Structure formats: C-alpha cells, structure tokens
Amino acid sequence: MTTFDSTKLPLKELLKDIVQGKIQLPDFQRGWVWDDEHVRSLLVSLGRSFPVGAVMLLETGGNVRFQVRPVENVPEQGLLAPEQLILDGQQRLTTLTQVLRLDGPVQTRNEKGRDVQRFYYIHIPTALEGSDRLDDAIIATDETRQQRSEFKRKLDLDLSSRELECQHLYFPCSAILDPMSWLKDLYQYNPAAVAQFFDFKDAVLDAYNEYQLPLIVLKKETSKEAVCLVFEKVNTGGVPLSVFELVTASYAADGYNLRDDWYGSAQRKTLSRYKRMKNAEALLETVQNTDFLQSITLLHTLQRRREDIAANKQGKSIAPVSAKRSAVLELPLDAYKQRADALEGGFIQAARFLRDECVRQTRDLPYRTQLAPLAAVMAELGPNRWREPRIYQKLASWYWCGVLGELYGGAVETRVANDVEDVLAWLDDDSQVPRTVQDANFQADRLKSLRSRQSAAYKGVNVLVQRAGAKDFYWKSTIRELDADEVALDIHHIFPRDWCIKQGIEAKVYDSIINKTAISYRANRKIGGAAPSHYLSALQQDKQVQLGDTEMDEVLQSHGIPSATLRNDDFDGFYAQRAERLMVLIQAAMKKEASEVAP
C-alpha cells in the first residue's frame, strides 16, 4: 500500500490554505532564512512558468502528532485547525506567502546577511518587453516603499502611496493574486495606462495565477520514523535535525515542554535538568540531550523485553532492547516522565564511578557514547550499588574493554543496547560475560601507533598511568592531585622531541604514547629539549626539588618509566620496557589474560 499521493494544486489555493491555517508547519521546522536575492529569483521563476520543485505535505489526524505553528508572519488569530503540515518546501511557501498573500513587508536578509524588510514590485513597461526582462522588472524597496542611494541621502524611487505606484507603473507583488483592486485605483490615478495593464495581466499576472505546484502528500498513516527520515532526506541543505528536536515537537503536542525540562526556563520557572547534572559532576558537561533520551529508551525497551519474556513470548515477538533512532522517536512521554529523575541520578553515579577511575575532565573522557549505557546500568542498579566490590570490578572491566578495545567509535547503537542487557545480566551471573568484554582486544603494536590525543585508547592509557599513582617530576604531588587542584598539566614527551630529532628518531616513533606522559607545566619547562640524563640531573638538583636518585627513580617508576634506560639515554631500551609496563596496566584494567590482550 502506498504511503503518499502525488498531485498538483494551484499556487493561489495552496497559499490560501496557508493563511487560513489549513496548512501549517511542524514545530521542529526551523525559521525562514531566504535572502532578498533568493526571493526575487523565485518570483522570476514563477513568472516565467519555470518549475520550482515539489512541495511535500503530511496529513494530520494520524498517530504522528507534532506541535504546530503557522507559517512566518501569518496571524495566529482565527486560524483553522491544520489539515496538512509542510515537510519540504517551507522556504518557498513562506516566501510566496509573505510576498503574494500578506500586506506587510517581507522579512528577509540582504547580501550581507543583515535582517531587512522589503516590498516587491514589477515594473509593468519592463515586464512587457519580454519574459527575459522579468528579472530586471522585479524590484524591491525598503519598508517605506522607497529606494535610496548614497547612504540613503538620495531618493531614487518613491512608491509610498497607491497614486505613486500607478503613476510610475510599479505593480505590487502582494496584489498579483487579486489585481482588481489595484486596477480600480489605476483607473483613478493613471487611466491612460489601463490598456497597458491588461496586456501586463495577460503576459505576466496570468502566469502566477495559473501556476500549479507539484504536491507529494504523505498519508496520515505514515509512521513517525518515516516522517522524520523523509524530512531529513529532503532537507539536506539545512542544519541537521536532532532526535531531541523531533521528540520535543512530539511531546509538545501533549502539552509537555521537553526543551524546558532539559535547558530550563526562567519565564516558566523550570529548573534545567542538564544544569543540575553538570553542577553535580563537571564531567557531565559533555552529555547531550540525545544521550539522555537514548538512555531512557534503553531502560524503557529493556522493561518491555522483560515483560515479553515474563509473558512467555517467543522469538521475534519479544521486544529488543534498543538505542536506535526509531526507538528513541517512539519513546512514550509517560516513559520519559517515569524514568527521567532516576536516569539523572544514573548519570551522576556514572560520573562518580569514572572519577574513581581517574576520568575527571571532559578532555580525558575516551568515549562520550559509553556514558549512555553506563548511566542506564547505574539507574537500574540504584544509588551506590556500583560501589560494591564485586559489581565495581565488573563495571570497571567492561568500561576499559570498551575504551581500550576501541569499541565505542562510530555507529554504536547495537553495542549500546547489547551492553545494557549484557552487563546487568553479568552482575548477577558470572557466566554471562558481556559481548564487549569478549570482543575487546588490545595488541601491543597498537601502543606504537597511538599518537593522536583525540584517540580513545590514547586517552585511556594516559588515564591508566594517572590511576596507577603517577607523580609529578617537579611538584610533590600525584598527577591526580594536581589535576584536582587545577594545576596546569599536559601530556609531554619523555625523551624530548628536539633530542629525538637530533638522534634521527622518526616522529611516528617518538610521538607514540610510549614516549608520552602527563606532567606539570613546571616540570616540562625544566625538561626543555635536553637529553634525559641532563634534565633528570637538573631536576634533582633544583633548589626547590632536591631529590636523590632513589626518590627520583620512584617518581619515574610511578609512570611506568624504566629509570636505568632513561638515565642512560637509551631510547630503544626505554621504548621496549615502557611498552611492556603499559601493557601490564592495560591487561589489569581489562582484566583479561595477556594472551587475550596481545595475541
């Protein structure tokens, strides 16, 4: 069965339905953004009977319900209930409604992107010179119906009254679809031009009044997912539409303001859920509204799956746990209201767990996408159960397998859904090992290629070194303590870059995470570009440091740095030994045997 009809409708009928309210916009449609040149170009195309593309509408009255609003500048008073919603063609229909059906100035933008108000006219004598002259015949004035030059000091054209319009023979575009009133005034102010007007009507105005726009009308039975997918396909030139905006429009139809819940509203005295979360834990500043919706959807679909299993359903009749876009779009408002507070707590508990794992700042977070399933698991566990040693160890193993196995990059909806169900099952049954834990693999050679600070595994290894108690080379504090006190830190070369270049060592080697570690800005300034044997001696003898070899070696060992090879400026020996020590940290974090981590 087809889900749409294809037809044509006279332009004047379509615009009539818009100003009456029969055709409106779904609230997720963004505002009109066409500039003055686009407006004129569209008017020329219609006047020359050129195709301007199809319009796509959605029938109302089905299961897909959105908050609606009229087309820009259409008065809201006395509007009829919408029968159709505009999915594609908003800018064209908004342009034509403002120019051809509304009396006020058109809200548009000039070539510099500034908001301006314009009235549009057709110069009758120029238009009658031929269709190829229509582009020159259509002009725009300012909001006073005048054209000025020389920084508005010189008046070039004045159409500020009907009499002036008739005398100069500039026909207002707002009268195109109903020209008889203007003709009546023409008889009064410029009767000699009446015959010329009728030629103009036949040659130009009739083209607008007879123009038919192709229509594609989606039937009211169309699913919400299909509507949203269609909208995104046909609006490729605009800003991508988020799931949050679509769900917001859907909930608004039931009187719930999802945007206020997330962002807050001083006017409506609504507190921001997002602000509460990030104020509780700084790491949650990175959470997006779509992450929150995805987490609630995971819990909602998990509940449905459990209910189906309890009802002895079999096979495909059992609902899957899902984090897919389609599932989020179908999330019932009641489910959101029921779970939002618990999930807010789940995100806060997730951030606290990560803080204990030494992931404190957003810059250190390997994968934002892993927060959604972690928060869902935390919400399902309830407050502080994650602190139980047995549960904590499993959560940590799952988390680091996802990070170091680099399993949460790209499209992860299936993994997210599997992990929520798998991890919760594993917490109760040791034999139910999650697929992420089974799939995770980290080979030793991967350390050599970890050079990008944006890489999840790179961030993960750096965090593991800090978690192991890495101490600063200069300050008498651990890196974790300095970070908590907001002392400036960065990841720096252990064998300095300048020294490596002089020794002929390739950048792909010395830029590896094997030759990097987190230290303070003060320590880095002391290191400079000197050989390790020189900068270690300088650091130890600094009057503010005064460390013996044994004490300094302990600092180096806390970073997994082999002190002997470093002091001997033995880059190759250092490189091999530190790689081995980092692999030990990785193996311990993933809680997998060496053969599983580096086969």
WOWO-V81286 format. One record per residue. N is the residue number from 1. SS is DSSP state (alpha for helix, beta for strand, coil for the rest). PHI is phi in radians with two decimals (none if undefined). Layout:
<<N & SS & PHI> <N & SS & PHI>>
This chain:
<<1 & coil & none> <2 & coil & -1.21> <3 & coil & -1.79> <4 & beta & -2.62> <5 & beta & -2.07> <6 & beta & -2.09> <7 & beta & -2.71> <8 & beta & -2.28> <9 & beta & -2.50> <10 & beta & -0.98> <11 & alpha & -0.96> <12 & alpha & -1.14> <13 & alpha & -1.24> <14 & alpha & -1.09> <15 & alpha & -1.20> <16 & alpha & -1.09> <17 & alpha & -1.10> <18 & alpha & -1.18> <19 & alpha & -1.27> <20 & alpha & -1.46> <21 & coil & 1.69> <22 & coil & -1.16> <23 & beta & -2.04> <24 & beta & -2.32> <25 & beta & -1.90> <26 & beta & -1.18> <27 & coil & -1.13> <28 & coil & -1.35> <29 & coil & -1.17> <30 & coil & -1.37> <31 & coil & -1.13> <32 & coil & -1.26> <33 & coil & -2.30> <34 & coil & -1.24> <35 & coil & -1.65> <36 & alpha & -1.01> <37 & alpha & -1.16> <38 & alpha & -1.13> <39 & alpha & -1.06> <40 & alpha & -1.10> <41 & alpha & -1.09> <42 & alpha & -1.14> <43 & alpha & -1.10> <44 & alpha & -1.11> <45 & alpha & -1.05> <46 & alpha & -1.15> <47 & alpha & -1.11> <48 & coil & -1.74> <49 & coil & 1.06> <50 & coil & -1.42> <51 & coil & -1.22> <52 & coil & -2.10> <53 & coil & 1.66> <54 & coil & -1.43> <55 & beta & -1.96> <56 & beta & -1.98> <57 & beta & -2.13> <58 & beta & -2.11> <59 & beta & -1.17> <60 & coil & -1.57> <61 & coil & 1.73> <62 & coil & -1.66> <63 & coil & -1.30> <64 & coil & -1.45> <65 & coil & -2.11> <66 & coil & -2.23> <67 & coil & -1.11> <68 & beta & -2.11> <69 & beta & -2.65> <70 & coil & -1.25> <71 & coil & -1.07> <72 & coil & -0.82> <73 & coil & 1.29> <74 & coil & -1.32> <75 & coil & -1.02> <76 & coil & -1.41> <77 & coil & -1.21> <78 & coil & 1.28> <79 & coil & -1.26> <80 & coil & -1.34> <81 & coil & -1.16> <82 & coil & -1.18> <83 & coil & -1.80> <84 & beta & -2.54> <85 & beta & -2.07> <86 & beta & -1.44> <87 & beta & -1.74> <88 & beta & -2.39> <89 & coil & 1.94> <90 & alpha & -0.98> <91 & alpha & -1.15> <92 & alpha & -1.14> <93 & alpha & -1.22> <94 & alpha & -1.14> <95 & alpha & -1.01> <96 & alpha & -1.20> <97 & alpha & -1.12> <98 & alpha & -1.17> <99 & alpha & -1.35> <100 & alpha & -1.72> <101 & alpha & -2.08> <102 & coil & -1.84> <103 & coil & -1.47> <104 & coil & -1.36> <105 & coil & -1.19> <106 & beta & -1.43> <107 & beta & -1.46> <108 & beta & -2.53> <109 & beta & -2.35> <110 & coil & -1.54> <111 & coil & -1.14> <112 & coil & -1.65> <113 & coil & 1.46> <114 & coil & -1.50> <115 & beta & -1.17> <116 & beta & -2.44> <117 & beta & -2.05> <118 & beta & -2.38> <119 & beta & -1.95> <120 & beta & -1.98> <121 & beta & -2.34> <122 & beta & -2.06> <123 & beta & -1.38> <124 & alpha & -1.05> <125 & alpha & -1.04> <126 & alpha & -1.15> <127 & alpha & -1.09> <128 & coil & -1.34> <129 & coil & -1.30> <130 & coil & 2.46> <131 & alpha & -1.09> <132 & alpha & -1.27> <133 & alpha & -1.70> <134 & alpha & -1.10> <135 & alpha & -1.05> <136 & alpha & -1.38> <137 & alpha & -1.30> <138 & beta & -1.49> <139 & beta & -2.23> <140 & beta & -2.18> <141 & beta & -1.99> <142 & coil & -1.38> <143 & coil & -1.17> <144 & coil & -1.64> <145 & coil & 1.12> <146 & beta & -2.30> <147 & beta & -2.03> <148 & beta & -2.28> <149 & beta & -2.34> <150 & coil & 0.90> <151 & coil & 0.98> <152 & coil & 1.23> <153 & coil & -1.39> <154 & beta & -1.84> <155 & beta & -1.54> <156 & beta & -1.65> <157 & beta & -2.64> <158 & beta & -2.16> <159 & coil & -2.13> <160 & coil & -1.35> <161 & coil & -2.44> <162 & alpha & -1.12> <163 & alpha & -1.08> <164 & alpha & -1.16> <165 & alpha & -1.01> <166 & alpha & -1.19> <167 & alpha & -1.13> <168 & alpha & -1.52> <169 & coil & 1.05> <170 & beta & -1.87> <171 & beta & -1.59> <172 & beta & -1.24> <173 & alpha & -1.11> <174 & alpha & -1.17> <175 & alpha & -1.81> <176 & coil & -1.01> <177 & coil & -1.45> <178 & coil & -2.63> <179 & coil & -1.45> <180 & alpha & -1.17> <181 & alpha & -1.13> <182 & alpha & -1.18> <183 & alpha & -1.09> <184 & alpha & -1.05> <185 & alpha & -1.23> <186 & alpha & -1.09> <187 & alpha & -0.99> <188 & alpha & -1.38> <189 & alpha & -1.69> <190 & coil & -2.69> <191 & alpha & -1.08> <192 & alpha & -1.15> <193 & alpha & -1.71> <194 & alpha & -1.10> <195 & alpha & -1.06> <196 & alpha & -1.10> <197 & alpha & -1.10> <198 & alpha & -1.14> <199 & alpha & -1.09> <200 & alpha & -1.13> <201 & alpha & -1.07> <202 & alpha & -1.16> <203 & alpha & -1.46> <204 & alpha & -2.15> <205 & alpha & -1.11> <206 & alpha & -1.09> <207 & alpha & -1.09> <208 & alpha & -1.20> <209 & alpha & -1.25> <210 & alpha & -1.74> <211 & coil & -1.16> <212 & beta & -2.08> <213 & beta & -1.69> <214 & beta & -1.16> <215 & beta & -2.15> <216 & beta & -2.05> <217 & beta & -1.98> <218 & beta & -1.31> <219 & coil & -1.26> <220 & coil & -1.15> <221 & coil & -1.36> <222 & coil & -1.06> <223 & coil & -1.26> <224 & alpha & -1.09> <225 & alpha & -1.06> <226 & alpha & -1.14> <227 & alpha & -1.04> <228 & alpha & -1.18> <229 & alpha & -1.14> <230 & alpha & -1.06> <231 & alpha & -1.02> <232 & alpha & -1.20> <233 & alpha & -1.13> <234 & alpha & -1.53> <235 & coil & -1.97> <236 & coil & -1.15> <237 & coil & -1.46> <238 & coil & -1.64> <239 & coil & -1.29> <240 & coil & -0.96> <241 & coil & -1.61> <242 & coil & -1.55> <243 & alpha & -1.02> <244 & alpha & -1.04> <245 & alpha & -1.14> <246 & alpha & -1.20> <247 & alpha & -1.17> <248 & alpha & -1.01> <249 & alpha & -1.13> <250 & alpha & -1.20> <251 & alpha & -1.17> <252 & alpha & -1.08> <253 & coil & -1.12> <254 & coil & -1.79> <255 & coil & 1.45> <256 & coil & -1.96> <257 & coil & -1.72> <258 & alpha & -1.17> <259 & alpha & -1.10> <260 & alpha & -1.10> <261 & alpha & -1.07> <262 & alpha & -1.45> <263 & alpha & -1.67> <264 & coil & 1.46> <265 & beta & -2.65> <266 & coil & -1.14> <267 & coil & -1.09> <268 & coil & -1.75> <269 & coil & 0.95> <270 & beta & -1.93> <271 & coil & -1.36> <272 & coil & -1.43> <273 & alpha & -1.11> <274 & alpha & -1.09> <275 & alpha & -1.15> <276 & alpha & -1.04> <277 & alpha & -1.16> <278 & alpha & -1.27> <279 & alpha & -1.25> <280 & alpha & -1.29> <281 & coil & -2.51> <282 & alpha & -1.02> <283 & alpha & -1.05> <284 & alpha & -1.36> <285 & alpha & -1.05> <286 & alpha & -1.40> <287 & coil & -1.19> <288 & coil & -1.79> <289 & alpha & -1.05> <290 & alpha & -1.22> <291 & alpha & -1.09> <292 & alpha & -1.13> <293 & alpha & -1.10> <294 & alpha & -1.12> <295 & alpha & -1.12> <296 & alpha & -1.11> <297 & alpha & -1.11> <298 & alpha & -1.02> <299 & alpha & -1.21> <300 & alpha & -1.14> <301 & alpha & -1.24> <302 & alpha & -1.11> <303 & alpha & -1.10> <304 & alpha & -1.10> <305 & alpha & -1.12> <306 & alpha & -1.09> <307 & alpha & -1.15> <308 & alpha & -1.15> <309 & alpha & -1.14> <310 & alpha & -1.12> <311 & coil & -1.52> <312 & coil & 1.12> <313 & coil & -1.27> <314 & coil & -2.25> <315 & alpha & 0.99> <316 & alpha & -1.26> <317 & alpha & -1.32> <318 & coil & -1.50> <319 & coil & -1.12> <320 & coil & -1.47> <321 & coil & -1.25> <322 & coil & -2.48> <323 & coil & -2.13> <324 & coil & -1.25> <325 & alpha & -0.96> <326 & alpha & -1.08> <327 & alpha & -1.21> <328 & alpha & -1.12> <329 & alpha & -1.13> <330 & coil & -1.65> <331 & coil & -1.10> <332 & coil & -1.18> <333 & alpha & -1.04> <334 & alpha & -1.06> <335 & alpha & -1.17> <336 & alpha & -1.09> <337 & alpha & -1.08> <338 & alpha & -1.18> <339 & alpha & -1.92> <340 & alpha & -1.05> <341 & alpha & -1.15> <342 & alpha & -1.13> <343 & alpha & -1.25> <344 & alpha & -0.98> <345 & alpha & -1.12> <346 & alpha & -1.11> <347 & alpha & -1.16> <348 & alpha & -1.14> <349 & alpha & -1.11> <350 & alpha & -1.08> <351 & alpha & -1.14> <352 & alpha & -1.19> <353 & alpha & -1.05> <354 & alpha & -1.15> <355 & alpha & -1.10> <356 & alpha & -1.13> <357 & coil & -1.53> <358 & coil & 1.42> <359 & coil & -1.69> <360 & coil & -1.96> <361 & coil & -1.88> <362 & alpha & -1.05> <363 & alpha & -1.18> <364 & alpha & -1.63> <365 & coil & -1.28> <366 & coil & -1.12> <367 & coil & -2.33> <368 & coil & -1.18> <369 & alpha & -1.12> <370 & alpha & -1.43> <371 & alpha & -1.17> <372 & alpha & -1.06> <373 & alpha & -1.17> <374 & alpha & -1.10> <375 & alpha & -1.13> <376 & alpha & -1.10> <377 & alpha & -1.10> <378 & alpha & -1.08> <379 & alpha & -1.13> <380 & alpha & -1.23> <381 & alpha & -1.23> <382 & coil & 1.65> <383 & coil & -1.00> <384 & coil & 1.20> <385 & alpha & -1.14> <386 & alpha & -1.13> <387 & alpha & -1.36> <388 & coil & -1.09> <389 & alpha & -0.88> <390 & alpha & -1.14> <391 & alpha & -1.21> <392 & alpha & -1.03> <393 & alpha & -1.07> <394 & alpha & -1.22> <395 & alpha & -1.08> <396 & alpha & -1.12> <397 & alpha & -1.09> <398 & alpha & -1.06> <399 & alpha & -1.09> <400 & alpha & -1.26> <401 & alpha & -1.14> <402 & alpha & -1.12> <403 & alpha & -1.28> <404 & alpha & -1.33> <405 & coil & -1.40> <406 & coil & 0.91> <407 & coil & -1.76> <408 & coil & -1.98> <409 & coil & -1.69> <410 & coil & 1.27> <411 & coil & -1.35> <412 & coil & -2.19> <413 & alpha & -0.99> <414 & alpha & -1.18> <415 & alpha & -1.14> <416 & alpha & -1.00> <417 & alpha & -1.13> <418 & alpha & -1.08> <419 & alpha & -1.15> <420 & alpha & -1.06> <421 & alpha & -1.20> <422 & alpha & -1.14> <423 & alpha & -1.14> <424 & alpha & -1.10> <425 & alpha & -1.18> <426 & alpha & -1.15> <427 & alpha & -1.11> <428 & alpha & -1.72> <429 & coil & -2.46> <430 & coil & -1.03> <431 & coil & -1.38> <432 & coil & -1.60> <433 & coil & -1.26> <434 & coil & -1.05> <435 & alpha & -1.09> <436 & alpha & -1.12> <437 & alpha & -1.17> <438 & alpha & -1.20> <439 & alpha & -1.35> <440 & coil & -1.11> <441 & coil & -2.64> <442 & coil & -2.28> <443 & coil & -1.61> <444 & coil & -1.00> <445 & alpha & -1.10> <446 & alpha & -1.11> <447 & alpha & -1.02> <448 & alpha & -1.17> <449 & alpha & -1.73> <450 & coil & -1.42> <451 & coil & -2.15> <452 & coil & -1.52> <453 & coil & -1.21> <454 & coil & -1.53> <455 & coil & -1.20> <456 & alpha & -1.08> <457 & alpha & -1.17> <458 & alpha & -1.03> <459 & alpha & -1.07> <460 & alpha & -1.10> <461 & alpha & -1.10> <462 & alpha & -1.05> <463 & alpha & -1.14> <464 & alpha & -1.08> <465 & alpha & -1.11> <466 & alpha & -1.16> <467 & alpha & -1.09> <468 & coil & -1.31> <469 & coil & 1.76> <470 & coil & -0.96> <471 & beta & -1.80> <472 & coil & -1.30> <473 & coil & -1.24> <474 & coil & -2.01> <475 & coil & -1.27> <476 & coil & -1.51> <477 & coil & -2.71> <478 & beta & -1.37> <479 & alpha & -1.07> <480 & alpha & -1.08> <481 & alpha & -1.17> <482 & alpha & -1.11> <483 & alpha & -1.12> <484 & alpha & -1.12> <485 & coil & -1.56> <486 & coil & 1.06> <487 & coil & -1.34> <488 & coil & -1.07> <489 & beta & -2.25> <490 & beta & -2.81> <491 & beta & -1.66> <492 & beta & -2.16> <493 & beta & -1.19> <494 & coil & -1.42> <495 & coil & -1.53> <496 & coil & -0.96> <497 & alpha & -0.99> <498 & alpha & -1.05> <499 & alpha & -1.11> <500 & alpha & -1.09> <501 & alpha & -1.07> <502 & alpha & -1.13> <503 & coil & -1.54> <504 & coil & 1.37> <505 & coil & -1.42> <506 & coil & -1.21> <507 & alpha & -1.07> <508 & alpha & -1.13> <509 & alpha & -1.58> <510 & alpha & -1.29> <511 & coil & -1.54> <512 & coil & -1.17> <513 & alpha & -1.04> <514 & alpha & -1.08> <515 & alpha & -1.80> <516 & beta & -2.24> <517 & beta & -2.81> <518 & beta & -1.49> <519 & beta & -2.49> <520 & beta & -1.37> <521 & alpha & -1.06> <522 & alpha & -1.17> <523 & alpha & -1.11> <524 & alpha & -1.11> <525 & alpha & -1.12> <526 & alpha & -1.24> <527 & alpha & -1.25> <528 & coil & 1.03> <529 & coil & -1.98> <530 & coil & -1.35> <531 & coil & -1.14> <532 & alpha & -0.94> <533 & alpha & -1.06> <534 & alpha & -1.37> <535 & alpha & -1.26> <536 & alpha & -1.15> <537 & alpha & -1.10> <538 & alpha & -1.15> <539 & alpha & -1.11> <540 & alpha & -1.12> <541 & alpha & -1.56> <542 & coil & -0.98> <543 & coil & -1.12> <544 & coil & -1.63> <545 & coil & -1.96> <546 & coil & 0.93> <547 & coil & -1.95> <548 & coil & -1.39> <549 & alpha & -1.05> <550 & alpha & -1.07> <551 & alpha & -1.14> <552 & alpha & -1.19> <553 & alpha & -1.08> <554 & alpha & -1.12> <555 & alpha & -1.10> <556 & alpha & -1.09> <557 & alpha & -1.08> <558 & alpha & -1.17> <559 & coil & -1.72> <560 & coil & 1.29> <561 & coil & -1.70> <562 & coil & -1.24> <563 & alpha & -1.18> <564 & alpha & -1.09> <565 & alpha & -1.17> <566 & alpha & -1.18> <567 & alpha & -1.15> <568 & coil & -1.59> <569 & coil & 0.97> <570 & coil & -1.62> <571 & alpha & -1.11> <572 & alpha & -1.08> <573 & alpha & -1.11> <574 & alpha & -1.00> <575 & alpha & -1.04> <576 & alpha & -1.18> <577 & alpha & -1.23> <578 & alpha & -1.22> <579 & alpha & -1.02> <580 & alpha & -1.10> <581 & alpha & -1.22> <582 & alpha & -1.17> <583 & alpha & -1.12> <584 & alpha & -1.12> <585 & alpha & -1.09> <586 & alpha & -1.13> <587 & alpha & -1.06> <588 & alpha & -1.16> <589 & alpha & -1.19> <590 & alpha & -1.36> <591 & coil & 0.97> <592 & coil & -2.21> <593 & coil & -1.17> <594 & alpha & -0.99> <595 & alpha & -1.15> <596 & alpha & -1.41> <597 & alpha & -1.40> <598 & coil & -2.36> <599 & coil & -1.21>>
